[in-house]
Amino acid sequence: MVYKIENNEGVITFTIDRAEKRNAVNDEVMEGFKEVITYIKGNKDVRFLVITGAGDQAFCSGGDLSEFHQLKTEEQAFGMLSKMGNILYDLATLHVPTIALINGAAVGGGCEIATACDFRLVASRVKCGFIQGTLSITSGWGGGTYLFERGLPHDRALKMLIDSKKYNAKLLYEIGWATSIFEGPKEQALEEFIGDMRKIHPDVHQAYKGIELRKWKESNIYERVMEEIRLCAKLWESDAHNEAVNRFLNKSK
Ligand SMILES: CC[C@@H](C(=O)O)C(=O)SCCNC(=O)CCNC(=O)[C@H](O)C(C)(C)COP(=O)(O)OP(=O)(O)OC[C@H]1O[C@@H](n2cnc3c(N)ncnc32)[C@H](O)[C@@H]1OP(=O)(O)O
């Protein structure tokens, strides 16, 4: 199994469990995301969704480049990107608060998953970044659209996308991407973060999320996400992208 789903008194934790691949997302992980989202939509007792990665090296390293590198054409890429894009849309529009518990690097699509969550708790030693530009593609799962919705100053958000670098935790907090930075065990950081929220009735949480979701729907967020995905799919079939992925996959050979 490449993922784990745990329920601790209404706090659902979804762990991507592929530490040896730095928790890269493949088709099986996508199925796990679908399973946990379906469960939450059908279960009234759920209070929070927490997403994290196994081990301490990575939260998520994005799409599994060794598996998805087989997709060569724009159309093939669009199939994979829109599948995960729809999953992230469902995640971003869930009725319960969502928390990315970032225990290790979050890069590429991993940074998109974290950005689709309401809150990002980042371990102090960790770096995160929209590094897709270094692969000659843009964000392809809708993460760019969510980043512009997260209230960061426009110049910080745009720079994060176009310089395509990994930022340390301090900088992630300064620009407004990280909600908080933690030292020590991630479980303790999570408990501290949700302690006060737990005391509030879940209907209140859901009402506030509803306010944000209505605004998003009025501004056609789904269409904007799909447009972002189409742009990435176009770039995916370029020689520059192919060469960059080959370089990554052959780096240790
Ligand atoms: C497809 C969607 C697109 C999007 O919409 O955004 C993307 O997500 S594109 C993918 C972007 N991601 C990357 O480019 C990831 C690059 N990975 C890294 O930069 C690093 O691995 C890391 C996450 C910073 C961790 O570094 P480190 O701890 O030094 O580990 P290694 O680099 O040695 O990796 C260990 C092991 O894992 C494999 N790996 C890592 N990331 C991926 C990945 N995304 N897909 C497939 N495999 C990955 C890496 O190849 C190593 O494997 P072995 O050599 O077999 O041990």
The ligand as a Tripos MOL2 file, in Angstrom:
@<TRIPOS>MOLECULE
LIG
   56    58     1     0     0
SMALL
NO_CHARGES

@<TRIPOS>ATOM
      1 C1          3.7380   15.7210  -12.7700 C.3       1 LIG1
      2 C2          3.1430   16.9370  -12.2210 C.3       1 LIG1
      3 C3          4.1000   18.0670  -12.0250 C.3       1 LIG1
      4 C4          3.3310   19.2130  -11.4340 C.2       1 LIG1
      5 O1          2.1920   19.4280  -11.8130 O.co2     1 LIG1
      6 O2          3.8550   19.9330  -10.6050 O.co2     1 LIG1
      7 C5          5.2320   17.6280  -11.1220 C.2       1 LIG1
      8 O3          5.0980   17.3510   -9.9720 O.2       1 LIG1
      9 S1          6.7270   17.4990  -11.9010 S.3       1 LIG1
     10 C6          7.7360   16.7200  -10.6800 C.3       1 LIG1
     11 C7          8.4540   17.7110   -9.9270 C.3       1 LIG1
     12 N1          9.2880   17.0450   -8.9890 N.am      1 LIG1
     13 C8         10.5710   16.9290   -9.1120 C.2       1 LIG1
     14 O4         11.1980   17.3790  -10.0390 O.2       1 LIG1
     15 C9         11.1380   16.1580   -7.9460 C.3       1 LIG1
     16 C10        12.5320   16.1650   -7.9310 C.3       1 LIG1
     17 N2         13.0110   15.5220   -6.6900 N.am      1 LIG1
     18 C11        13.8570   16.1860   -5.9390 C.2       1 LIG1
     19 O5         14.1480   17.3480   -6.1790 O.2       1 LIG1
     20 C12        14.4720   15.4350   -4.8010 C.3       1 LIG1
     21 O6         14.2610   14.0550   -4.9690 O.3       1 LIG1
     22 C13        13.9370   15.8630   -3.4180 C.3       1 LIG1
     23 C14        12.4260   15.7330   -3.3120 C.3       1 LIG1
     24 C15        14.3610   17.3100   -3.1090 C.3       1 LIG1
     25 C16        14.5710   14.9290   -2.3500 C.3       1 LIG1
     26 O7         15.9850   14.9380   -2.4790 O.3       1 LIG1
     27 P1         16.8550   13.7690   -1.8270 P.3       1 LIG1
     28 O8         16.3860   13.5450   -0.4350 O.co2     1 LIG1
     29 O9         18.2880   14.0840   -2.0500 O.co2     1 LIG1
     30 O10        16.4360   12.4430   -2.6320 O.3       1 LIG1
     31 P2         16.8860   11.9540   -4.1070 P.3       1 LIG1
     32 O11        16.8070   13.0580   -5.0950 O.co2     1 LIG1
     33 O12        18.1540   11.2110   -3.9980 O.co2     1 LIG1
     34 O13        15.6990   10.9470   -4.4260 O.3       1 LIG1
     35 C17        15.5960    9.6670   -3.7830 C.3       1 LIG1
     36 C18        14.9210    8.7190   -4.7490 C.3       1 LIG1
     37 O14        13.6170    9.2050   -5.0450 O.3       1 LIG1
     38 C19        13.4590    9.4040   -6.4600 C.3       1 LIG1
     39 N3         12.5590   10.5290   -6.6990 N.ar      1 LIG1
     40 C20        12.5520   11.7140   -6.0690 C.ar      1 LIG1
     41 N4         11.5750   12.4860   -6.5620 N.ar      1 LIG1
     42 C21        10.9630   11.7770   -7.5220 C.ar      1 LIG1
     43 C22         9.8810   12.0300   -8.4010 C.ar      1 LIG1
     44 N5          9.2000   13.1670   -8.3810 N.pl3     1 LIG1
     45 N6          9.5170   11.0580   -9.2580 N.ar      1 LIG1
     46 C23        10.1710    9.8600   -9.2980 C.ar      1 LIG1
     47 N7         11.2110    9.5570   -8.4840 N.ar      1 LIG1
     48 C24        11.5800   10.5110   -7.6110 C.ar      1 LIG1
     49 C25        14.8670    9.6610   -6.9570 C.3       1 LIG1
     50 O15        14.9690    9.4180   -8.3380 O.3       1 LIG1
     51 C26        15.6450    8.6600   -6.1120 C.3       1 LIG1
     52 O16        15.4520    7.3680   -6.6540 O.3       1 LIG1
     53 P3         16.6690    6.3150   -6.6970 P.3       1 LIG1
     54 O17        17.7880    6.9910   -7.4590 O.co2     1 LIG1
     55 O18        16.0890    5.1290   -7.3850 O.co2     1 LIG1
     56 O19        17.0290    6.0600   -5.2510 O.co2     1 LIG1
@<TRIPOS>BOND
     1     1     2 1
     2     2     3 1
     3     3     4 1
     4     3     7 1
     5     4     5 2
     6     4     6 1
     7     7     8 2
     8     7     9 1
     9     9    10 1
    10    10    11 1
    11    11    12 1
    12    12    13 1
    13    13    14 2
    14    13    15 1
    15    15    16 1
    16    16    17 1
    17    17    18 1
    18    18    19 2
    19    18    20 1
    20    20    21 1
    21    20    22 1
    22    22    23 1
    23    22    24 1
    24    22    25 1
    25    25    26 1
    26    26    27 1
    27    27    28 2
    28    27    29 1
    29    27    30 1
    30    30    31 1
    31    31    32 2
    32    31    33 1
    33    31    34 1
    34    34    35 1
    35    35    36 1
    36    36    37 1
    37    36    51 1
    38    37    38 1
    39    38    39 1
    40    38    49 1
    41    39    40 ar
    42    39    48 ar
    43    40    41 ar
    44    41    42 ar
    45    42    43 ar
    46    42    48 ar
    47    43    44 1
    48    43    45 ar
    49    45    46 ar
    50    46    47 ar
    51    47    48 ar
    52    49    50 1
    53    49    51 1
    54    51    52 1
    55    52    53 1
    56    53    54 2
    57    53    55 1
    58    53    56 1
@<TRIPOS>SUBSTRUCTURE
     1 LIG1         1 GROUP 0 **** ****
